[in-house]
């Protein structure tokens, strides 16, 4: 994440819950609707999930990802 996004994220984390929810809602309103309509029934998503599941050699554990920071 770029430095400016990290600064904004950390500032947003300090807001009360109600203000964070309002901020998230406002940001989501700026995104195209198509980006928000992903569905678990989407054939392309299902194919990608199946591909990733089958590629256990290429998998990275959550702890390894966290360590990369």
CHARMM internal coordinates of N, CA and C (Angstrom, degrees):
IC EDIT
DIST 1 N 1 CA 1.4458
DIST 1 CA 1 C 1.5325
ANGL 1 N 1 CA 1 C 107.37
DIST 1 C 2 N 1.3301
ANGL 1 CA 1 C 2 N 118.19
DIHE 1 N 1 CA 1 C 2 N 134.44
DIST 2 N 2 CA 1.4648
ANGL 1 C 2 N 2 CA 120.25
DIHE 1 CA 1 C 2 N 2 CA 177.91
DIST 2 CA 2 C 1.5263
ANGL 2 N 2 CA 2 C 111.11
DIHE 1 C 2 N 2 CA 2 C -60.18
DIST 2 C 3 N 1.3281
ANGL 2 CA 2 C 3 N 115.62
DIHE 2 N 2 CA 2 C 3 N 156.07
DIST 3 N 3 CA 1.4637
ANGL 2 C 3 N 3 CA 120.32
DIHE 2 CA 2 C 3 N 3 CA -177.98
DIST 3 CA 3 C 1.5248
ANGL 3 N 3 CA 3 C 112.60
DIHE 2 C 3 N 3 CA 3 C -55.26
DIST 3 C 4 N 1.3419
ANGL 3 CA 3 C 4 N 117.42
DIHE 3 N 3 CA 3 C 4 N -41.81
DIST 4 N 4 CA 1.4675
ANGL 3 C 4 N 4 CA 119.44
DIHE 3 CA 3 C 4 N 4 CA -178.89
DIST 4 CA 4 C 1.5251
ANGL 4 N 4 CA 4 C 111.03
DIHE 3 C 4 N 4 CA 4 C -63.11
DIST 4 C 5 N 1.3322
ANGL 4 CA 4 C 5 N 117.17
DIHE 4 N 4 CA 4 C 5 N -37.68
DIST 5 N 5 CA 1.4663
ANGL 4 C 5 N 5 CA 120.44
DIHE 4 CA 4 C 5 N 5 CA 178.08
DIST 5 CA 5 C 1.5206
ANGL 5 N 5 CA 5 C 110.53
DIHE 4 C 5 N 5 CA 5 C -67.65
DIST 5 C 6 N 1.3271
ANGL 5 CA 5 C 6 N 117.36
DIHE 5 N 5 CA 5 C 6 N -38.83
DIST 6 N 6 CA 1.4676
ANGL 5 C 6 N 6 CA 120.51
DIHE 5 CA 5 C 6 N 6 CA 177.47
DIST 6 CA 6 C 1.5205
ANGL 6 N 6 CA 6 C 111.36
DIHE 5 C 6 N 6 CA 6 C -63.75
DIST 6 C 7 N 1.3287
ANGL 6 CA 6 C 7 N 116.58
DIHE 6 N 6 CA 6 C 7 N -41.44
DIST 7 N 7 CA 1.4692
ANGL 6 C 7 N 7 CA 120.53
DIHE 6 CA 6 C 7 N 7 CA 178.82
DIST 7 CA 7 C 1.5234
ANGL 7 N 7 CA 7 C 109.71
DIHE 6 C 7 N 7 CA 7 C -62.39
DIST 7 C 8 N 1.3353
ANGL 7 CA 7 C 8 N 116.50
DIHE 7 N 7 CA 7 C 8 N -45.90
DIST 8 N 8 CA 1.4647
ANGL 7 C 8 N 8 CA 120.16
DIHE 7 CA 7 C 8 N 8 CA 178.83
DIST 8 CA 8 C 1.5223
ANGL 8 N 8 CA 8 C 111.65
DIHE 7 C 8 N 8 CA 8 C -63.03
DIST 8 C 9 N 1.3314
ANGL 8 CA 8 C 9 N 115.98
DIHE 8 N 8 CA 8 C 9 N -42.59
DIST 9 N 9 CA 1.4603
ANGL 8 C 9 N 9 CA 120.31
DIHE 8 CA 8 C 9 N 9 CA -179.99
DIST 9 CA 9 C 1.5242
ANGL 9 N 9 CA 9 C 110.84
DIHE 8 C 9 N 9 CA 9 C -60.89
DIST 9 C 10 N 1.3156
ANGL 9 CA 9 C 10 N 116.92
DIHE 9 N 9 CA 9 C 10 N -46.96
DIST 10 N 10 CA 1.4631
ANGL 9 C 10 N 10 CA 120.14
DIHE 9 CA 9 C 10 N 10 CA -179.12
DIST 10 CA 10 C 1.5287
ANGL 10 N 10 CA 10 C 111.05
DIHE 9 C 10 N 10 CA 10 C -64.56
DIST 10 C 11 N 1.3239
ANGL 10 CA 10 C 11 N 116.99
DIHE 10 N 10 CA 10 C 11 N -37.88
DIST 11 N 11 CA 1.4686
ANGL 10 C 11 N 11 CA 119.97
DIHE 10 CA 10 C 11 N 11 CA 177.02
DIST 11 CA 11 C 1.5251
ANGL 11 N 11 CA 11 C 110.26
DIHE 10 C 11 N 11 CA 11 C -65.85
DIST 11 C 12 N 1.3345
ANGL 11 CA 11 C 12 N 116.61
DIHE 11 N 11 CA 11 C 12 N -41.54
DIST 12 N 12 CA 1.4686
ANGL 11 C 12 N 12 CA 120.66
DIHE 11 CA 11 C 12 N 12 CA -179.91
DIST 12 CA 12 C 1.5212
ANGL 12 N 12 CA 12 C 111.00
DIHE 11 C 12 N 12 CA 12 C -64.44
DIST 12 C 13 N 1.3192
ANGL 12 CA 12 C 13 N 117.15
DIHE 12 N 12 CA 12 C 13 N -35.86
DIST 13 N 13 CA 1.4729
ANGL 12 C 13 N 13 CA 120.53
DIHE 12 CA 12 C 13 N 13 CA 179.51
DIST 13 CA 13 C 1.5227
ANGL 13 N 13 CA 13 C 111.93
DIHE 12 C 13 N 13 CA 13 C -62.24
DIST 13 C 14 N 1.3156
ANGL 13 CA 13 C 14 N 117.23
DIHE 13 N 13 CA 13 C 14 N -24.30
DIST 14 N 14 CA 1.4615
ANGL 13 C 14 N 14 CA 121.24
DIHE 13 CA 13 C 14 N 14 CA -178.61
DIST 14 CA 14 C 1.5287
ANGL 14 N 14 CA 14 C 112.60
DIHE 13 C 14 N 14 CA 14 C -82.06
DIST 14 C 15 N 1.3254
ANGL 14 CA 14 C 15 N 116.60
DIHE 14 N 14 CA 14 C 15 N -12.81
DIST 15 N 15 CA 1.4643
ANGL 14 C 15 N 15 CA 120.44
DIHE 14 CA 14 C 15 N 15 CA -179.23
DIST 15 CA 15 C 1.5224
ANGL 15 N 15 CA 15 C 110.62
DIHE 14 C 15 N 15 CA 15 C -72.27
DIST 15 C 16 N 1.3324
ANGL 15 CA 15 C 16 N 116.65
DIHE 15 N 15 CA 15 C 16 N 153.47
DIST 16 N 16 CA 1.4688
ANGL 15 C 16 N 16 CA 119.51
DIHE 15 CA 15 C 16 N 16 CA 172.55
DIST 16 CA 16 C 1.5344
ANGL 16 N 16 CA 16 C 109.62
DIHE 15 C 16 N 16 CA 16 C -61.79
DIST 16 C 17 N 1.3173
ANGL 16 CA 16 C 17 N 116.48
DIHE 16 N 16 CA 16 C 17 N 156.42
DIST 17 N 17 CA 1.4630
ANGL 16 C 17 N 17 CA 121.94
DIHE 16 CA 16 C 17 N 17 CA -175.67
DIST 17 CA 17 C 1.5228
ANGL 17 N 17 CA 17 C 112.63
DIHE 16 C 17 N 17 CA 17 C -52.95
DIST 17 C 18 N 1.3141
ANGL 17 CA 17 C 18 N 117.68
DIHE 17 N 17 CA 17 C 18 N -45.40
DIST 18 N 18 CA 1.4655
ANGL 17 C 18 N 18 CA 120.81
DIHE 17 CA 17 C 18 N 18 CA -177.99
DIST 18 CA 18 C 1.5292
ANGL 18 N 18 CA 18 C 111.13
DIHE 17 C 18 N 18 CA 18 C -60.70
DIST 18 C 19 N 1.3301
ANGL 18 CA 18 C 19 N 117.27
DIHE 18 N 18 CA 18 C 19 N -40.80
DIST 19 N 19 CA 1.4597
ANGL 18 C 19 N 19 CA 120.55
DIHE 18 CA 18 C 19 N 19 CA 179.07
DIST 19 CA 19 C 1.5279
ANGL 19 N 19 CA 19 C 111.41
DIHE 18 C 19 N 19 CA 19 C -70.33
DIST 19 C 20 N 1.3385
ANGL 19 CA 19 C 20 N 117.63
DIHE 19 N 19 CA 19 C 20 N -35.87
DIST 20 N 20 CA 1.4708
ANGL 19 C 20 N 20 CA 120.70
DIHE 19 CA 19 C 20 N 20 CA 176.43
DIST 20 CA 20 C 1.5236
ANGL 20 N 20 CA 20 C 110.04
DIHE 19 C 20 N 20 CA 20 C -62.83
DIST 20 C 21 N 1.3391
ANGL 20 CA 20 C 21 N 116.80
DIHE 20 N 20 CA 20 C 21 N -44.18
DIST 21 N 21 CA 1.4670
ANGL 20 C 21 N 21 CA 120.60
DIHE 20 CA 20 C 21 N 21 CA 178.68
DIST 21 CA 21 C 1.5258
ANGL 21 N 21 CA 21 C 111.27
DIHE 20 C 21 N 21 CA 21 C -61.85
DIST 21 C 22 N 1.3072
ANGL 21 CA 21 C 22 N 116.29
DIHE 21 N 21 CA 21 C 22 N -41.06
DIST 22 N 22 CA 1.4585
ANGL 21 C 22 N 22 CA 120.46
DIHE 21 CA 21 C 22 N 22 CA 178.33
DIST 22 CA 22 C 1.5270
ANGL 22 N 22 CA 22 C 110.44
DIHE 21 C 22 N 22 CA 22 C -63.83
DIST 22 C 23 N 1.3208
ANGL 22 CA 22 C 23 N 116.96
DIHE 22 N 22 CA 22 C 23 N -42.56
DIST 23 N 23 CA 1.4610
ANGL 22 C 23 N 23 CA 121.42
DIHE 22 CA 22 C 23 N 23 CA 179.17
DIST 23 CA 23 C 1.5251
ANGL 23 N 23 CA 23 C 111.21
DIHE 22 C 23 N 23 CA 23 C -63.08
DIST 23 C 24 N 1.3255
ANGL 23 CA 23 C 24 N 116.43
DIHE 23 N 23 CA 23 C 24 N -45.14
DIST 24 N 24 CA 1.4673
ANGL 23 C 24 N 24 CA 120.59
DIHE 23 CA 23 C 24 N 24 CA 178.41
DIST 24 CA 24 C 1.5232
ANGL 24 N 24 CA 24 C 109.97
DIHE 23 C 24 N 24 CA 24 C -59.69
DIST 24 C 25 N 1.3031
ANGL 24 CA 24 C 25 N 116.87
DIHE 24 N 24 CA 24 C 25 N -44.95
DIST 25 N 25 CA 1.4614
ANGL 24 C 25 N 25 CA 121.17
DIHE 24 CA 24 C 25 N 25 CA -179.96
DIST 25 CA 25 C 1.5237
ANGL 25 N 25 CA 25 C 110.85
DIHE 24 C 25 N 25 CA 25 C -60.33
DIST 25 C 26 N 1.3199
ANGL 25 CA 25 C 26 N 116.45
DIHE 25 N 25 CA 25 C 26 N -43.34
DIST 26 N 26 CA 1.4641
ANGL 25 C 26 N 26 CA 120.28
DIHE 25 CA 25 C 26 N 26 CA -179.70
DIST 26 CA 26 C 1.5217
ANGL 26 N 26 CA 26 C 111.32
DIHE 25 C 26 N 26 CA 26 C -65.94
DIST 26 C 27 N 1.3262
ANGL 26 CA 26 C 27 N 117.15
DIHE 26 N 26 CA 26 C 27 N -39.08
DIST 27 N 27 CA 1.4692
ANGL 26 C 27 N 27 CA 120.31
DIHE 26 CA 26 C 27 N 27 CA 178.56
DIST 27 CA 27 C 1.5246
ANGL 27 N 27 CA 27 C 110.11
DIHE 26 C 27 N 27 CA 27 C -67.16
DIST 27 C 28 N 1.3338
ANGL 27 CA 27 C 28 N 117.21
DIHE 27 N 27 CA 27 C 28 N -44.21
DIST 28 N 28 CA 1.4657
ANGL 27 C 28 N 28 CA 120.33
DIHE 27 CA 27 C 28 N 28 CA 178.66
DIST 28 CA 28 C 1.5236
ANGL 28 N 28 CA 28 C 111.37
DIHE 27 C 28 N 28 CA 28 C -60.05
DIST 28 C 29 N 1.3255
ANGL 28 CA 28 C 29 N 116.78
DIHE 28 N 28 CA 28 C 29 N -34.15
DIST 29 N 29 CA 1.4639
ANGL 28 C 29 N 29 CA 120.50
DIHE 28 CA 28 C 29 N 29 CA 178.94
DIST 29 CA 29 C 1.5224
ANGL 29 N 29 CA 29 C 112.33
DIHE 28 C 29 N 29 CA 29 C -64.79
DIST 29 C 30 N 1.3334
ANGL 29 CA 29 C 30 N 118.13
DIHE 29 N 29 CA 29 C 30 N -18.71
DIST 30 N 30 CA 1.4646
ANGL 29 C 30 N 30 CA 120.91
DIHE 29 CA 29 C 30 N 30 CA 179.99
DIST 30 CA 30 C 1.5242
ANGL 30 N 30 CA 30 C 112.56
DIHE 29 C 30 N 30 CA 30 C -86.76
DIST 30 C 31 N 1.3368
ANGL 30 CA 30 C 31 N 117.53
DIHE 30 N 30 CA 30 C 31 N -10.16
DIST 31 N 31 CA 1.4639
ANGL 30 C 31 N 31 CA 121.44
DIHE 30 CA 30 C 31 N 31 CA -177.63
DIST 31 CA 31 C 1.5185
ANGL 31 N 31 CA 31 C 110.72
DIHE 30 C 31 N 31 CA 31 C -90.28
DIST 31 C 32 N 1.3384
ANGL 31 CA 31 C 32 N 116.15
DIHE 31 N 31 CA 31 C 32 N 147.79
DIST 32 N 32 CA 1.4687
ANGL 31 C 32 N 32 CA 118.69
DIHE 31 CA 31 C 32 N 32 CA 175.87
DIST 32 CA 32 C 1.5258
ANGL 32 N 32 CA 32 C 110.56
DIHE 31 C 32 N 32 CA 32 C -60.83
DIST 32 C 33 N 1.3039
ANGL 32 CA 32 C 33 N 116.58
DIHE 32 N 32 CA 32 C 33 N 143.37
DIST 33 N 33 CA 1.4608
ANGL 32 C 33 N 33 CA 122.05
DIHE 32 CA 32 C 33 N 33 CA -177.61
DIST 33 CA 33 C 1.5224
ANGL 33 N 33 CA 33 C 110.90
DIHE 32 C 33 N 33 CA 33 C -59.46
DIST 33 C 34 N 1.3294
ANGL 33 CA 33 C 34 N 118.15
DIHE 33 N 33 CA 33 C 34 N -36.28
DIST 34 N 34 CA 1.4645
ANGL 33 C 34 N 34 CA 121.34
DIHE 33 CA 33 C 34 N 34 CA -179.30
DIST 34 CA 34 C 1.5209
ANGL 34 N 34 CA 34 C 111.96
DIHE 33 C 34 N 34 CA 34 C -56.27
DIST 34 C 35 N 1.3349
ANGL 34 CA 34 C 35 N 117.55
DIHE 34 N 34 CA 34 C 35 N -33.71
DIST 35 N 35 CA 1.4605
ANGL 34 C 35 N 35 CA 121.27
DIHE 34 CA 34 C 35 N 35 CA -179.39
DIST 35 CA 35 C 1.5219
ANGL 35 N 35 CA 35 C 112.22
DIHE 34 C 35 N 35 CA 35 C -69.99
DIST 35 C 36 N 1.3092
ANGL 35 CA 35 C 36 N 117.52
DIHE 35 N 35 CA 35 C 36 N -17.71
DIST 36 N 36 CA 1.4583
ANGL 35 C 36 N 36 CA 121.47
DIHE 35 CA 35 C 36 N 36 CA -173.81
DIST 36 CA 36 C 1.5219
ANGL 36 N 36 CA 36 C 112.72
DIHE 35 C 36 N 36 CA 36 C -102.97
DIST 36 C 37 N 1.3089
ANGL 36 CA 36 C 37 N 117.16
DIHE 36 N 36 CA 36 C 37 N 5.43
DIST 37 N 37 CA 1.4560
ANGL 36 C 37 N 37 CA 119.18
DIHE 36 CA 36 C 37 N 37 CA -172.97
DIST 37 CA 37 C 1.5281
ANGL 37 N 37 CA 37 C 113.33
DIHE 36 C 37 N 37 CA 37 C -107.83
DIST 37 C 38 N 1.3171
ANGL 37 CA 37 C 38 N 117.81
DIHE 37 N 37 CA 37 C 38 N 22.30
DIST 38 N 38 CA 1.4664
ANGL 37 C 38 N 38 CA 120.17
DIHE 37 CA 37 C 38 N 38 CA 177.80
DIST 38 CA 38 C 1.5273
ANGL 38 N 38 CA 38 C 108.75
DIHE 37 C 38 N 38 CA 38 C -60.77
DIST 38 C 39 N 1.3039
ANGL 38 CA 38 C 39 N 114.54
DIHE 38 N 38 CA 38 C 39 N 140.05
DIST 39 N 39 CA 1.4565
ANGL 38 C 39 N 39 CA 120.15
DIHE 38 CA 38 C 39 N 39 CA -177.89
DIST 39 CA 39 C 1.5159
ANGL 39 N 39 CA 39 C 109.32
DIHE 38 C 39 N 39 CA 39 C -132.10
DIST 39 C 40 N 1.3035
ANGL 39 CA 39 C 40 N 116.27
DIHE 39 N 39 CA 39 C 40 N 143.99
DIST 40 N 40 CA 1.4606
ANGL 39 C 40 N 40 CA 120.92
DIHE 39 CA 39 C 40 N 40 CA 176.71
DIST 40 CA 40 C 1.5244
ANGL 40 N 40 CA 40 C 110.08
DIHE 39 C 40 N 40 CA 40 C -63.78
DIST 40 C 41 N 1.3192
ANGL 40 CA 40 C 41 N 117.59
DIHE 40 N 40 CA 40 C 41 N -18.31
DIST 41 N 41 CA 1.4610
ANGL 40 C 41 N 41 CA 121.85
DIHE 40 CA 40 C 41 N 41 CA 178.60
DIST 41 CA 41 C 1.5312
ANGL 41 N 41 CA 41 C 112.67
DIHE 40 C 41 N 41 CA 41 C -87.48
DIST 41 C 42 N 1.3252
ANGL 41 CA 41 C 42 N 117.84
DIHE 41 N 41 CA 41 C 42 N -2.43
DIST 42 N 42 CA 1.4606
ANGL 41 C 42 N 42 CA 122.28
DIHE 41 CA 41 C 42 N 42 CA 179.83
DIST 42 CA 42 C 1.5287
ANGL 42 N 42 CA 42 C 109.20
DIHE 41 C 42 N 42 CA 42 C -64.53
DIST 42 C 43 N 1.3328
ANGL 42 CA 42 C 43 N 118.19
DIHE 42 N 42 CA 42 C 43 N 120.39
DIST 43 N 43 CA 1.4724
ANGL 42 C 43 N 43 CA 120.33
DIHE 42 CA 42 C 43 N 43 CA -177.35
DIST 43 CA 43 C 1.5291
ANGL 43 N 43 CA 43 C 112.80
DIHE 42 C 43 N 43 CA 43 C -57.92
DIST 43 C 44 N 1.3391
ANGL 43 CA 43 C 44 N 117.33
DIHE 43 N 43 CA 43 C 44 N -37.55
DIST 44 N 44 CA 1.4659
ANGL 43 C 44 N 44 CA 119.95
DIHE 43 CA 43 C 44 N 44 CA 179.21
DIST 44 CA 44 C 1.5244
ANGL 44 N 44 CA 44 C 111.07
DIHE 43 C 44 N 44 CA 44 C -65.57
DIST 44 C 45 N 1.3186
ANGL 44 CA 44 C 45 N 116.65
DIHE 44 N 44 CA 44 C 45 N -39.61
DIST 45 N 45 CA 1.4608
ANGL 44 C 45 N 45 CA 120.38
DIHE 44 CA 44 C 45 N 45 CA 177.85
DIST 45 CA 45 C 1.5224
ANGL 45 N 45 CA 45 C 110.22
DIHE 44 C 45 N 45 CA 45 C -64.90
DIST 45 C 46 N 1.3211
ANGL 45 CA 45 C 46 N 116.85
DIHE 45 N 45 CA 45 C 46 N -44.20
DIST 46 N 46 CA 1.4640
ANGL 45 C 46 N 46 CA 120.32
DIHE 45 CA 45 C 46 N 46 CA 179.47
DIST 46 CA 46 C 1.5220
ANGL 46 N 46 CA 46 C 111.50
DIHE 45 C 46 N 46 CA 46 C -61.35
DIST 46 C 47 N 1.3304
ANGL 46 CA 46 C 47 N 117.29
DIHE 46 N 46 CA 46 C 47 N -41.48
DIST 47 N 47 CA 1.4668
ANGL 46 C 47 N 47 CA 120.49
DIHE 46 CA 46 C 47 N 47 CA 177.50
DIST 47 CA 47 C 1.5263
ANGL 47 N 47 CA 47 C 111.20
DIHE 46 C 47 N 47 CA 47 C -62.59
DIST 47 C 48 N 1.3269
ANGL 47 CA 47 C 48 N 116.35
DIHE 47 N 47 CA 47 C 48 N -43.06
DIST 48 N 48 CA 1.4664
ANGL 47 C 48 N 48 CA 120.06
DIHE 47 CA 47 C 48 N 48 CA 179.76
DIST 48 CA 48 C 1.5223
ANGL 48 N 48 CA 48 C 111.16
DIHE 47 C 48 N 48 CA 48 C -65.18
DIST 48 C 49 N 1.3129
ANGL 48 CA 48 C 49 N 117.42
DIHE 48 N 48 CA 48 C 49 N -41.56
DIST 49 N 49 CA 1.4644
ANGL 48 C 49 N 49 CA 120.47
DIHE 48 CA 48 C 49 N 49 CA 178.22
DIST 49 CA 49 C 1.5258
ANGL 49 N 49 CA 49 C 110.96
DIHE 48 C 49 N 49 CA 49 C -63.78
DIST 49 C 50 N 1.3244
ANGL 49 CA 49 C 50 N 116.37
DIHE 49 N 49 CA 49 C 50 N -41.53
DIST 50 N 50 CA 1.4651
ANGL 49 C 50 N 50 CA 119.93
DIHE 49 CA 49 C 50 N 50 CA 177.77
DIST 50 CA 50 C 1.5279
ANGL 50 N 50 CA 50 C 110.85
DIHE 49 C 50 N 50 CA 50 C -63.91
DIST 50 C 51 N 1.3376
ANGL 50 CA 50 C 51 N 116.76
DIHE 50 N 50 CA 50 C 51 N -40.68
DIST 51 N 51 CA 1.4615
ANGL 50 C 51 N 51 CA 120.94
DIHE 50 CA 50 C 51 N 51 CA 178.93
DIST 51 CA 51 C 1.5249
ANGL 51 N 51 CA 51 C 110.65
DIHE 50 C 51 N 51 CA 51 C -61.89
DIST 51 C 52 N 1.3264
ANGL 51 CA 51 C 52 N 116.01
DIHE 51 N 51 CA 51 C 52 N -45.77
DIST 52 N 52 CA 1.4653
ANGL 51 C 52 N 52 CA 119.87
DIHE 51 CA 51 C 52 N 52 CA -179.30
DIST 52 CA 52 C 1.5252
ANGL 52 N 52 CA 52 C 111.54
DIHE 51 C 52 N 52 CA 52 C -66.01
DIST 52 C 53 N 1.3174
ANGL 52 CA 52 C 53 N 116.92
DIHE 52 N 52 CA 52 C 53 N -38.95
DIST 53 N 53 CA 1.4609
ANGL 52 C 53 N 53 CA 120.71
DIHE 52 CA 52 C 53 N 53 CA 179.41
DIST 53 CA 53 C 1.5254
ANGL 53 N 53 CA 53 C 110.66
DIHE 52 C 53 N 53 CA 53 C -63.91
DIST 53 C 54 N 1.3248
ANGL 53 CA 53 C 54 N 116.49
DIHE 53 N 53 CA 53 C 54 N -39.25
DIST 54 N 54 CA 1.4656
ANGL 53 C 54 N 54 CA 121.19
DIHE 53 CA 53 C 54 N 54 CA -178.99
DIST 54 CA 54 C 1.5236
ANGL 54 N 54 CA 54 C 112.14
DIHE 53 C 54 N 54 CA 54 C -71.97
DIST 54 C 55 N 1.3336
ANGL 54 CA 54 C 55 N 117.74
DIHE 54 N 54 CA 54 C 55 N -21.61
DIST 55 N 55 CA 1.4649
ANGL 54 C 55 N 55 CA 122.05
DIHE 54 CA 54 C 55 N 55 CA -176.94
DIST 55 CA 55 C 1.5249
ANGL 55 N 55 CA 55 C 110.48
DIHE 54 C 55 N 55 CA 55 C -97.20
DIST 55 C 56 N 1.3200
ANGL 55 CA 55 C 56 N 116.52
DIHE 55 N 55 CA 55 C 56 N 63.89
DIST 56 N 56 CA 1.4706
ANGL 55 C 56 N 56 CA 119.55
DIHE 55 CA 55 C 56 N 56 CA -178.17
DIST 56 CA 56 C 1.5228
ANGL 56 N 56 CA 56 C 111.78
DIHE 55 C 56 N 56 CA 56 C -66.15
DIST 56 C 57 N 1.3297
ANGL 56 CA 56 C 57 N 117.95
DIHE 56 N 56 CA 56 C 57 N -25.30
DIST 57 N 57 CA 1.4670
ANGL 56 C 57 N 57 CA 121.45
DIHE 56 CA 56 C 57 N 57 CA 178.47
DIST 57 CA 57 C 1.5293
ANGL 57 N 57 CA 57 C 110.62
DIHE 56 C 57 N 57 CA 57 C -65.56
DIST 57 C 58 N 1.3247
ANGL 57 CA 57 C 58 N 117.02
DIHE 57 N 57 CA 57 C 58 N -33.43
DIST 58 N 58 CA 1.4563
ANGL 57 C 58 N 58 CA 121.03
DIHE 57 CA 57 C 58 N 58 CA -178.04
DIST 58 CA 58 C 1.5147
ANGL 58 N 58 CA 58 C 113.71
DIHE 57 C 58 N 58 CA 58 C -88.52
DIST 58 C 59 N 1.3161
ANGL 58 CA 58 C 59 N 116.77
DIHE 58 N 58 CA 58 C 59 N 0.39
DIST 59 N 59 CA 1.4626
ANGL 58 C 59 N 59 CA 120.65
DIHE 58 CA 58 C 59 N 59 CA -177.15
DIST 59 CA 59 C 1.5226
ANGL 59 N 59 CA 59 C 111.07
DIHE 58 C 59 N 59 CA 59 C -73.79
DIST 59 C 60 N 1.3185
ANGL 59 CA 59 C 60 N 115.24
DIHE 59 N 59 CA 59 C 60 N 144.95
DIST 60 N 60 CA 1.4592
ANGL 59 C 60 N 60 CA 122.44
DIHE 59 CA 59 C 60 N 60 CA 175.93
DIST 60 CA 60 C 1.5218
ANGL 60 N 60 CA 60 C 106.85
DIHE 59 C 60 N 60 CA 60 C -120.02
DIST 60 C 61 N 1.3114
ANGL 60 CA 60 C 61 N 116.64
DIHE 60 N 60 CA 60 C 61 N 130.20
DIST 61 N 61 CA 1.4681
ANGL 60 C 61 N 61 CA 119.93
DIHE 60 CA 60 C 61 N 61 CA -178.40
DIST 61 CA 61 C 1.5271
ANGL 61 N 61 CA 61 C 110.42
DIHE 60 C 61 N 61 CA 61 C -69.29
DIST 61 C 62 N 1.3292
ANGL 61 CA 61 C 62 N 115.35
DIHE 61 N 61 CA 61 C 62 N 156.21
DIST 62 N 62 CA 1.4572
ANGL 61 C 62 N 62 CA 121.02
DIHE 61 CA 61 C 62 N 62 CA 178.38
DIST 62 CA 62 C 1.5280
ANGL 62 N 62 CA 62 C 110.15
DIHE 61 C 62 N 62 CA 62 C -59.95
DIST 62 C 63 N 1.3226
ANGL 62 CA 62 C 63 N 118.17
DIHE 62 N 62 CA 62 C 63 N -40.90
DIST 63 N 63 CA 1.4670
ANGL 62 C 63 N 63 CA 120.50
DIHE 62 CA 62 C 63 N 63 CA -179.82
DIST 63 CA 63 C 1.5275
ANGL 63 N 63 CA 63 C 111.19
DIHE 62 C 63 N 63 CA 63 C -64.37
DIST 63 C 64 N 1.3340
ANGL 63 CA 63 C 64 N 117.65
DIHE 63 N 63 CA 63 C 64 N -35.71
DIST 64 N 64 CA 1.4676
ANGL 63 C 64 N 64 CA 120.53
DIHE 63 CA 63 C 64 N 64 CA 177.23
DIST 64 CA 64 C 1.5259
ANGL 64 N 64 CA 64 C 110.62
DIHE 63 C 64 N 64 CA 64 C -67.47
DIST 64 C 65 N 1.3285
ANGL 64 CA 64 C 65 N 116.89
DIHE 64 N 64 CA 64 C 65 N -40.30
DIST 65 N 65 CA 1.4620
ANGL 64 C 65 N 65 CA 120.10
DIHE 64 CA 64 C 65 N 65 CA 177.31
DIST 65 CA 65 C 1.5215
ANGL 65 N 65 CA 65 C 111.24
DIHE 64 C 65 N 65 CA 65 C -64.11
DIST 65 C 66 N 1.3262
ANGL 65 CA 65 C 66 N 116.80
DIHE 65 N 65 CA 65 C 66 N -41.77
DIST 66 N 66 CA 1.4583
ANGL 65 C 66 N 66 CA 120.36
DIHE 65 CA 65 C 66 N 66 CA 178.85
DIST 66 CA 66 C 1.5211
ANGL 66 N 66 CA 66 C 110.56
DIHE 65 C 66 N 66 CA 66 C -63.59
DIST 66 C 67 N 1.3230
ANGL 66 CA 66 C 67 N 117.50
DIHE 66 N 66 CA 66 C 67 N -38.72
DIST 67 N 67 CA 1.4585
ANGL 66 C 67 N 67 CA 121.58
DIHE 66 CA 66 C 67 N 67 CA -179.21
DIST 67 CA 67 C 1.5304
ANGL 67 N 67 CA 67 C 111.19
DIHE 66 C 67 N 67 CA 67 C -65.77
DIST 67 C 68 N 1.3351
ANGL 67 CA 67 C 68 N 116.75
DIHE 67 N 67 CA 67 C 68 N -31.34
DIST 68 N 68 CA 1.4636
ANGL 67 C 68 N 68 CA 120.67
DIHE 67 CA 67 C 68 N 68 CA 177.83
DIST 68 CA 68 C 1.5199
ANGL 68 N 68 CA 68 C 110.98
DIHE 67 C 68 N 68 CA 68 C -68.72
DIST 68 C 69 N 1.3524
ANGL 68 CA 68 C 69 N 115.05
DIHE 68 N 68 CA 68 C 69 N -26.16
DIST 69 N 69 CA 1.4460
ANGL 68 C 69 N 69 CA 123.21
DIHE 68 CA 68 C 69 N 69 CA 175.62
DIST 69 CA 69 C 1.4428
ANGL 69 N 69 CA 69 C 115.18
DIHE 68 C 69 N 69 CA 69 C 57.65
END
COOR INIT
IC SEED 1 N 1 CA 1 C
IC BUILD
